[in-house]
Structure formats: C-alpha cells, structure tokens
C-alpha cells in the first residue's frame, strides 16, 4: 500500500477518534481507539483508491514526509 499521511484526532462532538487521509478528499474513518480508527482508515484508503481506479479518476501520489533534524 502507498504511504499516505493519516491524521488521528479525538472528536469531542462524536466521542470517537477520527482518522483522516488529507491527500484523498473525503477519505476518513473513526473508531473507539487510535488503533481501531487507524485500521478503519487503512480500509477506507484502499476502498478510496480502488473506487477511483474503477471510475477512471486520478489517484494523488502520496507526498511523503521527510524528517529534518536540527
């Protein structure tokens, strides 16, 4: 699987952890724990890419991140 950034945060309103894939519009999932939300986001990411490919839509390349040590 490609390496897309996944951001996990707590939603006070929904009382769940939300995991978003910012590079794939609308790709997000949730869960009761960090681990569950991450696993659900990985499933959503695969489905997002599969659906885009089936529909002939472009799939953004992962931007990747570099660690910079100062």
C-alpha positions in Angstrom: 0.0 0.0 0.0 1.1 3.5 -0.7 2.3 5.7 2.2 -0.3 8.4 2.8 -0.4 10.6 5.8 -3.1 9.7 8.3 -4.1 12.2 11.0 -5.9 10.9 14.1 -7.7 13.2 16.5 -10.4 13.0 19.2 -13.8 14.3 18.2 -15.5 15.7 21.3 -18.8 16.1 19.5 -18.9 12.4 18.3 -16.9 10.9 21.2 -14.7 8.9 18.8 -11.2 9.1 17.3 -11.3 10.3 13.8 -8.6 9.3 11.2 -8.3 11.4 8.1 -6.3 10.9 4.9 -5.8 14.6 3.9 -4.4 13.8 0.4 -7.5 11.8 -0.5 -10.6 14.1 -0.3 -13.3 12.7 1.9 -11.3 9.7 3.0 -11.8 9.3 6.7 -12.9 6.8 9.3 -13.5 6.6 13.1 -13.2 4.2 16.0 -13.2 4.0 19.8 -9.4 3.8 19.9 -6.4 5.1 18.0 -5.8 1.6 16.7 -9.3 1.0 15.6 -9.6 4.4 13.8 -6.2 3.7 12.1 -7.2 0.2 10.9 -10.6 1.6 9.7 -8.7 4.4 7.8 -6.4 1.9 6.1 -9.5 0.1 4.9 -11.1 3.3 3.7 -7.9 4.3 2.0 -7.8 1.0 0.0 -11.5 1.4 -0.9 -11.0 5.1 -1.9 -8.1 4.1 -4.3 -9.9 1.1 -5.7 -13.1 3.1 -6.4 -11.1 5.9 -8.0 -9.3 3.4 -10.3 -12.6 1.7 -11.2 -14.1 5.1 -12.1 -11.1 6.3 -14.0 -10.5 9.1 -11.6 -6.9 10.3 -10.7 -5.3 9.0 -7.6 -3.0 11.5 -6.0 0.6 10.4 -5.3 1.5 10.3 -1.6 3.5 13.4 -0.8 5.7 11.6 1.7 7.4 13.3 4.6 11.0 13.9 5.4 12.3 14.2 8.9 14.6 17.1 9.4 16.9 17.1 12.4 18.2 20.5 13.6 
